[in-house]
């Protein structure tokens, strides 16, 4: 028994992990889109380029959420988190969202590693 990998107890661990990644990216897209107006009202100057960048990141997150079956999608999701962190150059609140979602993504990657080995 020592040589066998530990079973997760899930019927389909790959599907469960894909669901976790897709759910995380979908939630990120929703939060990004819903954050545009409060950032504009409370946070001050959020120009057209910054709004376009936020919308582009949200669209990319939705597209990646639908492509989680592809092996490269996890790496692309990591790149997306880095791009959101770079969005902090456009507005400080995007940096805050980037930090939060980078931590959530790191946790999803950890869960993926634990479940799939």
Buried (B, 14 or more C-beta within 10 A) or exposed (E): EEEEEEEBEEEEBEEBBBEBBBEBBBBBBEBBBEBBEEBBEEBEEBEEEBBEBBBEBBEBBBBBBEBBEEEEBBEBBBEBBEBBBBBBEBBEBBBEBBBEBBEBBEEBBEBBEEBEE
